[in-house]
Amino acid sequence: MTLSIASHPHTHTHTHTVSWQHVTRKIMSGDPLDVLDAFDDAARQAEGGVDVVLQLALASSAMAYMLIDWSRFAGWQSWIKRFDAANAAITLDVELARDGGVDVGLMRATGAVARALLRGDDSATLAPLGQHLESLLNLPHTIDSTQLMLAAAALLPWLQMTKNPAAAQALHGRMTTALDQAKVVAPGVHYLHAVWLSSWAQHLFFSGDNARVPDALRALDDYLSAAPLSLMSFRRARFTAERAIQLKDADAAEHALRAMLNAMHARRPMERVIYNTLAGVVATLQHDPDRALLHATHTLRDLEAADCPPSIATVYRMGASRVYLFRGDYTQASMTFAQCVEHAHTAHAAIYQGYAELSSALSLHQQGALGEPVACLLRSGLAAVRNVPALNFFYTAPVARGAVCALALRLGIEKDFVLTALREFPVSPPSWADEHWPWAMSLRCFGGFRSVGLDADARGSSKASNRPLSLLMLIAANGTHGVPVASATDALWPEQDGDQAENSLSVTLLRLRRVYNETDLIERRNGWLHLNADKVWTDVAALEAHLDAMPERTASEMQRTHYITRLFDVYRGDCLFGIDDDWAQSRRAHYRGRVTLAAQRLLQMSLESNHYAAAELTITHTFERGLDAPRLLNVVHATQRSTPAWAQLQQHLKLLESN
């Protein structure tokens, strides 16, 4: 039957050379690569005609097919204009009719949801549209399998957005039954069946329903085994790559990427976008920042070539943001996340905004800031992440993730959420992470030795005998470099010969390890003794890292003040105060000298920059820590000694001494 408008009295009679049945045959029996072209040809033939039902059906179907096929989106804006024009001409009596095999109401509802998804409308706009489409599919009437497939393609993303697994499962059951009962045996039917099985598996994967993903994949693989489809090779390899990335299995992901590359089709430009996005993520897993940036650049280029709607392009721009995070370019990452907010749905916009704020916090910290602006950004960003909740936030950029967690714990922001996130998805701490990180063991040497750790049978390290404790203090006091085994034996067993001292060390090390539940906290390798830097925090290692990050002469007073405050927060007094062994006194003198030199340099730079508050803070902390504060003033460069600031510092020191 040729679609005609003659049945509608409010229009003129006009007969088209194309019918809905003709288009349906193209979908069900033709080459899937030609379906969108067939829609476009039919729409051009229908242009200028009065059969608004056909025009509505074509526009609605084209947009829905884009969502299920996911190969290209060229002309999506034109299809929206066509749909809007036809939709405006449809009256209620036409919608309730079935014209030329078209369920007008269903196609209108399908197009409205597809249009909203392509445009990136917010959840408030989508809600009534999605609910209406869902209600139409639940009515007890027969729906043409083609129109059911198109409606399901639009509805499934909405159900995923609203986290409605029961409705999604019901839709999957209905789709499976309809496709199994399809009488036409043709390439299009096979393709639609396989595409739905793939879409369902990905829906479960992205919804976090990992328990049902294996069964969904098995159903897809069984179907493809019985009815092989070359066009499905890319989709299947993509799914393998995404799962490998989730498991951080770079080798498996690389293998899947090669399969994607081999299956890529020239007429499916979105496949290049997807490939480059995933390849960029894999490059970050392989710690290859240059390759990651190259793929991110190609992704953005291919998005333009594919004419991808902004709402969908946002998903792939997120990949570029992750690359910037991986490279430590937090400013650019924040800007890219902010761009994603504009076209995101409400729920997604919140998390993208949160990511932008976390990136901005890292950028400020990278510049030396650690005040209320950083705290405010962390507070807002982590609240957005917690509300999702996204325990594995920034999962492709573990360095950035670790930095966010360390900053939040230091500032006491979202502590419970951050600790839970680290427990569920651990990452290595940054080199500057402090005692607030959930270390297996924390050791303080400055101002006296203190140990907090996981002990066996509720025994703390203080219960250990003096020799194991001395060994622990010796290793900790030697910082990140550790201590040579020979130096340790000379320090702790000077009266024993080589073999005896070696045996004593081995026994003592074994006893020390037994004190703690985790046996890899103290490591021995290549003739050296170390503390496991991923599990043990020491103020000695923290001081060494801090001293290596001295602010430049051009630093702001805020940056210099933050640095000075942290320096003396770590250095709380003499190293191993109260331990009189020669090796302990040697470490005490070493760090007293390093901190004194650092304070001297900080004071000189503060005076040169007219940062009097930073200079005064340096003198105050130096005096409080028992260092030689007068010596600091006396070694100030001669050009600075005649300044009012230097005289004020002398008065400040006299006030400290008098108190």
C-alpha positions as CSV (number, residue, x, y, z in Angstrom):
1,M,0.0,0.0,0.0
2,T,1.3,3.4,-0.9
3,L,1.0,6.0,1.9
4,S,-1.6,8.6,0.9
5,I,-3.0,11.5,2.8
6,A,-6.4,11.1,1.1
7,S,-7.8,9.5,4.3
8,H,-7.3,12.8,6.2
9,P,-10.0,15.3,5.2
10,H,-8.1,18.3,6.3
11,T,-5.4,17.9,3.6
12,H,-5.2,17.6,-0.1
13,T,-4.7,14.3,-1.8
14,H,-1.1,13.5,-2.6
15,T,0.5,10.2,-3.5
16,H,4.1,9.5,-3.0
17,T,6.3,7.1,-4.9
18,V,7.6,5.7,-1.6
19,S,5.7,4.0,1.1
20,W,6.3,3.1,4.7
21,Q,6.3,-0.6,3.7
22,H,9.0,0.1,1.1
23,V,11.1,1.8,3.8
24,T,10.4,-1.1,6.2
25,R,11.7,-3.6,3.6
26,K,14.9,-1.5,3.3
27,I,15.4,-1.9,7.0
28,M,14.5,-5.5,7.3
29,S,15.9,-6.9,4.1
30,G,18.5,-4.5,2.8
31,D,22.2,-3.8,3.7
32,P,22.4,-2.1,7.1
33,L,24.9,0.3,5.6
34,D,22.2,1.6,3.2
35,V,19.4,2.2,5.7
36,L,20.1,5.8,6.6
37,D,20.7,6.6,2.9
38,A,17.3,5.0,2.1
39,F,15.7,7.1,4.8
40,D,17.2,10.2,3.3
41,D,16.2,9.3,-0.3
42,A,12.6,8.7,0.9
43,A,12.5,11.9,2.8
44,R,13.7,13.9,-0.2
45,Q,11.0,12.3,-2.3
46,A,8.4,13.2,0.4
47,E,9.6,16.8,0.7
48,G,6.9,19.3,-0.4
49,G,4.2,16.7,-0.1
50,V,1.3,16.7,2.3
51,D,1.7,13.3,3.8
52,V,2.8,14.3,7.2
53,V,2.5,10.8,8.5
54,L,5.1,9.5,6.1
55,Q,7.4,12.5,6.9
56,L,7.0,11.9,10.6
57,A,7.7,8.2,10.3
58,L,10.8,8.8,8.2
59,A,12.3,11.4,10.6
60,S,11.4,9.5,13.7
61,S,12.8,6.3,12.3
62,A,16.1,7.9,11.0
63,M,16.8,9.4,14.4
64,A,16.0,6.2,16.3
65,Y,18.1,4.1,13.8
66,M,21.1,6.4,14.5
67,L,20.7,5.6,18.2
68,I,20.6,1.8,17.7
69,D,23.1,1.6,14.8
70,W,25.7,4.1,16.3
71,S,27.7,4.2,13.1
72,R,27.1,7.8,11.9
73,F,25.0,10.8,12.8
74,A,25.4,12.9,9.6
75,G,22.4,15.1,9.0
76,W,20.9,14.7,12.5
77,Q,20.0,18.3,12.7
78,S,18.1,18.1,9.4
79,W,16.2,15.1,10.7
80,I,15.2,17.1,13.8
81,K,13.9,19.9,11.5
82,R,11.9,17.4,9.4
83,F,10.5,15.8,12.6
84,D,9.5,19.1,14.1
85,A,7.7,20.2,10.9
86,A,5.8,17.0,10.5
87,N,5.0,16.8,14.2
88,A,3.6,20.3,14.2
89,A,1.2,19.2,11.4
90,I,-0.1,16.1,13.2
91,T,-3.4,16.5,14.9
92,L,-4.8,14.3,17.7
93,D,-7.2,12.4,15.4
94,V,-4.3,11.5,13.1
95,E,-2.1,10.3,16.0
96,L,-4.8,7.9,17.1
97,A,-5.0,6.4,13.6
98,R,-2.8,3.7,12.0
99,D,-2.0,5.0,8.5
100,G,-0.4,2.8,5.9
101,G,1.0,0.5,8.6
102,V,2.3,3.3,10.7
103,D,1.4,3.4,14.4
104,V,1.4,7.2,14.3
105,G,1.3,7.7,18.1
106,L,4.1,5.3,18.7
107,M,6.3,6.8,15.9
108,R,5.6,10.3,17.2
109,A,6.6,9.3,20.8
110,T,9.7,7.5,19.5
111,G,10.8,10.5,17.5
112,A,10.2,12.9,20.4
113,V,12.5,10.8,22.7
114,A,15.2,10.3,19.9
115,R,15.1,14.0,19.2
116,A,15.6,14.9,22.9
117,L,18.5,12.4,23.2
118,L,20.2,13.8,20.1
119,R,19.7,17.4,21.2
120,G,20.9,16.6,24.7
121,D,17.8,17.9,26.4
122,D,17.9,17.8,30.2
123,S,16.1,15.1,32.3
124,A,13.2,17.4,33.1
125,T,12.4,17.6,29.4
126,L,13.1,14.0,28.7
127,A,11.0,12.6,31.6
128,P,7.5,13.1,30.2
129,L,8.6,12.0,26.7
130,G,10.3,8.8,28.0
131,Q,7.3,8.0,30.3
132,H,4.9,8.5,27.4
133,L,6.8,6.2,25.1
134,E,7.1,3.6,27.8
135,S,3.4,3.7,28.4
136,L,2.6,3.2,24.7
137,L,4.9,0.1,24.5
138,N,3.1,-1.3,27.5
139,L,-0.4,-1.0,25.9
140,P,-2.0,-4.4,25.0
141,H,-1.8,-4.0,21.2
142,T,0.3,-5.5,18.4
143,I,3.2,-3.4,17.3
144,D,5.0,-3.9,14.0
145,S,8.5,-5.4,14.7
146,T,10.3,-2.6,12.9
147,Q,8.5,0.1,14.8
148,L,9.1,-1.8,18.1
149,M,12.8,-2.0,17.4
150,L,13.0,1.7,16.7
151,A,11.0,2.6,19.8
152,A,13.2,0.3,21.9
153,A,16.4,2.0,20.5
154,A,15.1,5.3,21.8
155,L,13.7,4.0,25.1
156,L,16.7,1.9,26.4
157,P,19.0,4.9,26.9
158,W,16.2,6.7,28.8
159,L,15.7,3.7,31.0
160,Q,19.4,3.6,31.7
161,M,19.5,7.3,32.5
162,T,16.7,6.9,35.0
163,K,18.1,3.7,36.5
164,N,15.0,1.6,35.8
165,P,16.3,-2.0,35.5
166,A,12.9,-3.7,35.9
167,A,11.5,-1.7,32.9
168,A,14.7,-2.3,30.9
169,Q,14.5,-6.1,31.6
170,A,10.8,-6.1,30.5
171,L,11.8,-4.3,27.3
172,H,14.6,-6.7,26.6
173,G,12.2,-9.7,27.0
174,R,9.7,-8.1,24.6
175,M,12.4,-7.4,22.1
176,T,13.9,-10.9,22.3
177,T,10.5,-12.4,21.7
178,A,9.7,-10.1,18.8
179,L,13.0,-10.7,17.0
180,D,12.9,-14.5,17.6
181,Q,9.4,-14.5,16.0
182,A,10.4,-12.4,13.0
183,K,9.5,-14.4,9.9
184,V,11.7,-12.5,7.4
185,V,15.1,-14.2,7.1
186,A,17.3,-11.3,5.8
187,P,20.5,-9.4,6.6
188,G,18.6,-6.6,8.2
189,V,16.7,-8.8,10.5
190,H,19.9,-10.6,11.6
191,Y,21.7,-7.3,12.1
192,L,18.9,-5.8,14.2
193,H,18.8,-8.9,16.3
194,A,22.5,-8.9,16.9
195,V,22.6,-5.2,17.5
196,W,19.9,-5.5,20.2
197,L,21.8,-8.3,21.9
198,S,24.9,-6.1,21.8
199,S,23.0,-3.0,23.1
200,W,21.6,-5.1,25.9
201,A,25.0,-6.3,27.0
202,Q,26.4,-2.8,26.9
203,H,23.4,-1.5,28.9
204,L,24.1,-4.0,31.6
205,F,27.8,-3.2,31.6
206,F,27.3,0.6,31.8
207,S,24.6,0.1,34.4
208,G,27.0,-1.8,36.6
209,D,25.0,-5.0,36.4
210,N,28.1,-7.1,36.1
211,A,26.5,-10.3,37.3
212,R,24.3,-10.5,34.2
213,V,26.9,-9.3,31.6
214,P,28.4,-12.8,31.0
215,D,25.0,-14.3,30.1
216,A,24.3,-11.4,27.8
217,L,27.6,-11.8,26.1
218,R,27.1,-15.5,25.8
219,A,23.7,-14.9,24.1
220,L,25.3,-12.4,21.6
221,D,28.2,-14.8,20.8
222,D,25.9,-17.7,20.4
223,Y,23.8,-15.7,17.9
224,L,26.8,-14.5,16.0
225,S,28.1,-18.0,15.8
226,A,24.9,-19.2,14.2
227,A,24.5,-16.1,12.0
228,P,27.9,-14.4,11.4
229,L,27.8,-10.7,10.7
230,S,31.0,-8.8,9.7
231,L,29.4,-5.5,10.7
232,M,29.2,-6.8,14.3
233,S,32.9,-7.5,14.6
234,F,33.7,-3.9,15.6
235,R,31.0,-3.8,18.2
236,R,32.1,-7.1,19.7
237,A,35.7,-6.1,19.8
238,R,34.7,-2.7,21.4
239,F,33.0,-4.5,24.2
240,T,36.0,-6.6,24.8
241,A,38.2,-3.5,24.9
242,E,35.9,-1.7,27.4
243,R,35.8,-4.7,29.7
244,A,39.6,-5.0,29.6
245,I,40.0,-1.3,30.4
246,Q,37.7,-1.7,33.3
247,L,39.9,-4.6,34.6
248,K,43.0,-2.5,33.7
249,D,44.3,-5.3,31.5
250,A,46.3,-3.3,29.0
251,D,47.4,-6.4,27.0
252,A,43.9,-7.7,26.4
253,A,42.7,-4.2,25.6
254,E,45.5,-3.7,23.0
255,H,44.5,-7.0,21.4
256,A,40.9,-5.9,21.2
257,L,42.0,-2.5,19.8
258,R,43.7,-4.3,16.9
259,A,40.5,-6.3,16.3
260,M,38.5,-3.0,16.2
261,L,41.0,-1.5,13.8
262,N,40.7,-4.5,11.5
263,A,36.9,-4.4,11.6
264,M,36.6,-0.6,11.1
265,H,34.4,0.4,8.1
266,A,34.9,3.5,6.0
267,R,31.2,4.3,5.9
268,R,30.9,4.2,9.7
269,P,32.8,7.3,10.9
270,M,31.7,6.9,14.5
271,E,33.8,3.8,14.6
272,R,36.9,5.9,14.2
273,V,35.8,8.1,17.1
274,I,35.2,5.1,19.4
275,Y,38.5,3.5,18.4
276,N,40.6,6.6,19.1
277,T,38.8,7.2,22.4
278,L,39.5,3.7,23.7
279,A,43.0,3.7,22.3
280,G,43.7,6.9,24.2
281,V,42.5,5.3,27.4
282,V,44.7,2.2,26.8
283,A,47.7,4.5,26.2
284,T,47.1,6.0,29.6
285,L,47.1,2.5,31.1
286,Q,50.4,1.8,29.4
287,H,51.8,5.1,30.7
288,D,52.3,6.5,27.2
289,P,51.2,10.2,27.4
290,D,52.3,11.2,23.9
291,R,50.3,8.4,22.3
292,A,47.4,9.2,24.5
293,L,47.4,12.8,23.4
294,L,47.7,11.8,19.7
295,H,44.5,9.6,20.0
296,A,42.7,12.4,21.9
297,T,43.5,14.8,19.1
298,H,42.2,12.2,16.5
299,T,39.1,11.7,18.5
300,L,38.2,15.4,18.4
301,R,39.0,15.5,14.7
302,D,36.8,12.5,14.0
303,L,33.9,13.9,16.0
304,E,33.7,16.8,13.6
305,A,33.9,14.5,10.6
306,A,31.1,12.3,12.0
307,D,28.8,15.3,12.6
308,C,28.3,13.9,16.1
309,P,25.6,15.6,18.2
310,P,27.1,17.5,21.1
311,S,25.2,15.4,23.7
312,I,26.9,12.3,22.4
313,A,30.2,14.0,21.6
314,T,30.4,14.8,25.2
315,V,31.0,11.2,26.0
316,Y,34.1,11.2,23.8
317,R,35.3,14.6,24.9
318,M,35.4,13.0,28.4
319,G,38.1,10.7,26.9
320,A,40.2,13.7,26.0
321,S,39.7,15.1,29.5
322,R,41.1,11.9,31.0
323,V,44.2,12.2,28.8
324,Y,44.8,15.7,30.1
325,L,44.4,14.3,33.7
326,F,46.9,11.6,32.9
327,R,49.4,14.1,31.5
328,G,49.0,16.3,34.6
329,D,47.5,19.1,32.6
330,Y,44.8,19.8,35.1
331,T,44.0,23.3,33.8
332,Q,43.2,21.9,30.4
333,A,41.3,19.0,31.9
334,S,39.1,21.4,33.9
335,M,38.3,23.4,30.8
336,T,37.4,20.3,28.8
337,F,35.2,19.0,31.6
338,A,33.5,22.4,31.8
339,Q,32.7,22.2,28.1
340,C,31.1,18.9,28.6
341,V,28.7,20.4,31.1
342,E,27.0,22.5,28.5
343,H,25.5,19.6,26.5
344,A,25.1,17.1,29.3
345,H,21.9,15.8,30.8
346,T,21.2,17.1,34.3
347,A,22.6,14.0,36.2
348,H,25.6,13.9,33.9
349,A,26.2,17.7,34.1
350,A,26.5,17.4,37.8
351,I,29.3,14.8,37.7
352,Y,31.1,16.6,34.8
353,Q,31.0,19.8,36.9
354,G,32.3,17.9,39.8
355,Y,35.2,16.6,37.7
356,A,35.9,20.1,36.5
357,E,36.1,21.4,40.1
358,L,38.4,18.5,41.2
359,S,40.7,19.3,38.2
360,S,40.7,23.0,39.1
361,A,41.6,22.0,42.7
362,L,44.6,20.0,41.4
363,S,45.6,22.9,39.2
364,L,45.7,25.3,42.1
365,H,47.6,22.8,44.2
366,Q,50.0,22.3,41.3
367,Q,50.6,26.1,41.5
368,G,51.4,25.9,45.2
369,A,48.0,26.8,46.7
370,L,46.4,25.0,49.6
371,G,43.9,27.3,51.1
372,E,40.2,27.9,51.1
373,P,39.9,28.1,47.2
374,V,41.3,24.6,47.0
375,A,39.1,23.3,49.8
376,C,36.0,24.9,48.3
377,L,36.6,23.2,44.9
378,L,37.3,19.8,46.6
379,R,34.2,20.1,48.8
380,S,31.9,20.8,45.8
381,G,33.6,18.3,43.4
382,L,33.7,15.4,45.8
383,A,30.0,16.1,46.9
384,A,29.1,15.7,43.2
385,V,31.1,12.5,42.9
386,R,29.6,11.1,46.1
387,N,26.1,11.8,45.0
388,V,26.4,9.6,41.9
389,P,28.2,7.7,43.7
390,A,31.3,7.2,41.7
391,L,33.8,5.5,44.0
392,N,36.1,4.8,41.1
393,F,36.2,8.5,39.9
394,F,39.2,9.4,37.6
395,Y,39.8,5.6,37.3
396,T,41.9,6.1,34.1
397,A,44.1,8.7,35.8
398,P,45.3,7.1,39.1
399,V,47.8,9.8,39.7
400,A,45.1,12.5,39.6
401,R,42.8,10.3,41.7
402,G,45.5,9.8,44.3
403,A,46.2,13.5,44.4
404,V,42.5,14.4,45.0
405,C,42.2,11.8,47.8
406,A,45.4,13.0,49.5
407,L,44.3,16.6,49.3
408,A,40.8,15.8,50.6
409,L,42.1,13.8,53.5
410,R,44.7,16.4,54.4
411,L,41.9,19.1,54.5
412,G,39.4,16.8,56.2
413,I,36.9,16.9,53.2
414,E,34.5,14.0,52.5
415,K,36.8,11.8,54.6
416,D,34.5,8.8,54.9
417,F,33.7,8.8,51.2
418,V,37.4,9.1,50.2
419,L,38.5,6.3,52.5
420,T,35.8,4.0,51.2
421,A,36.8,4.9,47.6
422,L,40.4,4.1,48.4
423,R,39.5,0.8,50.1
424,E,37.3,-0.3,47.2
425,F,39.6,1.0,44.4
426,P,43.1,1.5,45.8
427,V,45.7,3.8,44.2
428,S,49.2,4.7,45.1
429,P,49.6,7.8,47.1
430,P,51.4,10.9,45.7
431,S,54.9,11.5,46.9
432,W,53.6,14.4,49.0
433,A,50.8,12.5,50.7
434,D,50.9,13.1,54.4
435,E,49.9,11.1,57.5
436,H,46.2,11.5,56.8
437,W,46.4,8.9,54.0
438,P,45.3,5.4,55.1
439,W,48.8,4.0,55.3
440,A,49.4,0.5,56.6
441,M,52.0,2.1,58.9
442,S,52.9,5.7,59.8
443,L,56.3,6.6,61.4
444,R,57.3,9.9,62.9
445,C,61.0,10.5,63.7
446,F,61.1,14.2,64.2
447,G,60.6,15.3,67.8
448,G,60.8,11.7,69.0
449,F,59.8,8.3,67.5
450,R,56.2,7.3,67.1
451,S,54.7,4.4,65.2
452,V,51.1,3.8,64.2
453,G,50.4,0.6,62.2
454,L,48.6,-2.6,61.8
455,D,49.9,-5.0,64.4
456,A,49.5,-8.7,64.7
457,D,47.3,-10.0,67.6
458,A,46.7,-6.4,68.7
459,R,50.5,-5.9,69.4
460,G,51.9,-2.5,68.6
461,S,55.4,-1.9,67.5
462,S,56.3,-0.6,70.9
463,K,55.9,-4.2,72.2
464,A,58.8,-5.3,70.1
465,S,62.2,-5.7,71.7
466,N,64.6,-2.9,71.5
467,R,66.6,-4.4,68.6
468,P,63.7,-4.7,66.0
469,L,62.5,-1.3,67.0
470,S,66.0,0.1,66.5
471,L,66.1,-1.4,63.1
472,L,62.8,0.1,62.2
473,M,63.9,3.5,63.4
474,L,67.2,3.2,61.5
475,I,65.4,2.4,58.2
476,A,62.9,5.2,58.7
477,A,65.5,7.8,59.6
478,N,67.3,7.1,56.3
479,G,64.4,8.3,54.3
480,T,63.4,7.3,50.8
481,H,66.8,6.0,49.8
482,G,66.8,3.4,52.6
483,V,69.9,2.1,54.3
484,P,72.6,-0.3,53.0
485,V,72.6,-3.7,54.8
486,A,76.2,-3.2,55.6
487,S,75.5,0.2,57.2
488,A,72.6,-1.3,59.2
489,T,74.8,-4.2,60.6
490,D,77.6,-1.8,61.5
491,A,75.2,0.5,63.3
492,L,73.3,-2.1,65.3
493,W,75.8,-4.9,65.7
494,P,79.2,-3.2,65.7
495,E,80.8,-5.8,68.0
496,Q,79.9,-8.7,65.7
497,D,81.8,-10.0,62.6
498,G,80.2,-10.0,59.2
499,D,78.5,-13.4,59.2
500,Q,77.2,-12.9,62.8
501,A,75.9,-9.4,62.1
502,E,74.2,-10.6,58.9
503,N,72.5,-13.4,60.8
504,S,71.4,-11.0,63.5
505,L,70.0,-8.7,60.9
506,S,68.0,-11.5,59.2
507,V,66.5,-12.7,62.5
508,T,65.7,-9.2,63.6
509,L,64.1,-8.3,60.3
510,L,61.9,-11.5,60.5
511,R,60.9,-10.5,64.1
512,L,60.1,-7.0,62.9
513,R,57.9,-8.2,60.0
514,R,56.0,-10.5,62.4
515,V,54.9,-7.5,64.4
516,Y,52.8,-6.3,61.5
517,N,49.9,-8.1,59.7
518,E,51.3,-6.9,56.3
519,T,54.6,-8.6,55.7
520,D,55.8,-6.4,52.8
521,L,56.1,-3.1,54.8
522,I,59.8,-3.6,55.1
523,E,61.7,-4.7,52.0
524,R,65.2,-6.0,51.5
525,R,66.5,-5.9,47.9
526,N,69.9,-5.4,46.2
527,G,71.7,-5.0,49.4
528,W,69.5,-2.3,50.8
529,L,66.7,-2.0,53.4
530,H,63.7,0.1,52.4
531,L,60.2,0.9,53.7
532,N,57.4,0.1,51.2
533,A,56.6,3.6,49.9
534,D,53.1,2.6,48.8
535,K,52.2,1.5,52.3
536,V,54.4,3.2,54.8
537,W,54.5,7.0,55.5
538,T,57.4,8.6,57.3
539,D,57.9,12.2,58.2
540,V,61.5,11.8,57.0
541,A,60.5,10.8,53.5
542,A,57.8,13.6,53.5
543,L,60.5,16.1,54.6
544,E,62.9,15.0,51.8
545,A,60.1,15.3,49.2
546,H,59.2,18.7,50.5
547,L,62.8,20.0,50.5
548,D,63.1,18.9,46.9
549,A,60.1,21.1,46.0
550,M,61.4,24.5,47.3
551,P,59.3,27.4,45.8
552,E,61.0,29.5,43.0
553,R,62.1,33.0,43.7
554,T,59.1,34.2,41.7
555,A,56.6,32.4,44.0
556,S,53.8,34.4,45.5
557,E,53.8,35.1,49.3
558,M,50.8,32.7,49.7
559,Q,52.8,29.9,48.0
560,R,55.9,30.6,50.1
561,T,53.8,30.8,53.3
562,H,52.1,27.5,52.6
563,Y,55.5,25.9,52.0
564,I,57.0,27.2,55.2
565,T,54.0,26.1,57.2
566,R,54.2,22.5,55.8
567,L,57.9,22.4,56.2
568,F,57.7,22.9,60.0
569,D,54.6,20.8,60.3
570,V,56.7,17.9,59.2
571,Y,59.9,18.9,61.0
572,R,58.7,18.9,64.6
573,G,62.1,18.8,66.2
574,D,65.3,16.8,66.2
575,C,65.3,13.5,64.4
576,L,64.9,10.5,66.9
577,F,65.0,12.9,69.8
578,G,66.0,10.9,72.9
579,I,67.9,8.2,71.1
580,D,71.6,8.6,71.9
581,D,73.1,6.0,69.6
582,D,75.8,7.3,67.3
583,W,73.8,6.5,64.1
584,A,70.8,8.3,65.5
585,Q,72.9,11.4,66.4
586,S,74.3,11.3,62.8
587,R,70.8,11.4,61.3
588,R,69.8,14.1,63.8
589,A,72.6,16.4,62.7
590,H,72.0,15.6,59.0
591,Y,68.3,16.8,59.0
592,R,69.0,19.7,61.4
593,G,71.5,20.9,58.8
594,R,69.2,20.4,55.9
595,V,66.3,22.2,57.5
596,T,68.5,25.1,58.7
597,L,69.8,25.6,55.1
598,A,66.3,25.5,53.7
599,A,65.1,28.0,56.3
600,Q,68.0,30.2,55.5
601,R,67.2,30.1,51.8
602,L,63.5,30.7,52.5
603,L,64.3,33.7,54.7
604,Q,66.6,35.3,52.0
605,M,64.0,34.8,49.2
606,S,61.2,36.2,51.4
607,L,63.2,39.3,52.1
608,E,64.2,39.7,48.5
609,S,60.6,39.5,47.5
610,N,59.3,41.8,50.3
611,H,57.3,39.0,51.7
612,Y,57.7,40.0,55.3
613,A,54.9,37.7,56.6
614,A,56.7,34.7,55.2
615,A,60.1,35.9,56.6
616,E,58.5,36.3,60.1
617,L,56.9,32.9,59.9
618,T,60.3,31.4,59.0
619,I,62.0,33.0,62.1
620,T,59.1,31.9,64.4
621,H,59.1,28.3,63.3
622,T,62.9,28.1,63.3
623,F,62.9,29.3,66.9
624,E,60.1,27.0,68.0
625,R,61.9,24.0,66.6
626,G,65.1,24.7,68.5
627,L,67.1,25.7,65.5
628,D,69.7,28.5,65.4
629,A,67.3,31.4,64.6
630,P,70.0,34.2,65.3
631,R,72.3,32.5,62.8
632,L,69.6,32.7,60.1
633,L,69.5,36.5,60.6
634,N,73.2,36.8,60.6
635,V,73.7,35.1,57.3
636,V,71.2,37.2,55.5
637,H,72.8,38.9,52.5
638,A,74.5,42.2,53.5
639,T,72.2,44.2,51.1
640,Q,69.2,43.1,53.2
641,R,70.6,43.9,56.7
642,S,70.0,47.6,56.4
643,T,66.3,47.3,55.5
644,P,63.5,48.0,57.9
645,A,62.3,44.4,57.4
646,W,65.5,43.0,58.7
647,A,65.3,45.3,61.8
648,Q,61.7,44.2,62.4
649,L,62.8,40.6,62.2
650,Q,65.5,41.2,64.9
651,Q,62.9,42.7,67.1
652,H,60.5,39.8,66.5
653,L,63.2,37.3,67.5
654,K,64.0,39.2,70.7
655,L,60.3,39.1,71.5
656,L,60.3,35.3,71.0
657,E,63.3,34.9,73.2
658,S,61.9,37.0,75.9
659,N,58.7,34.9,76.0
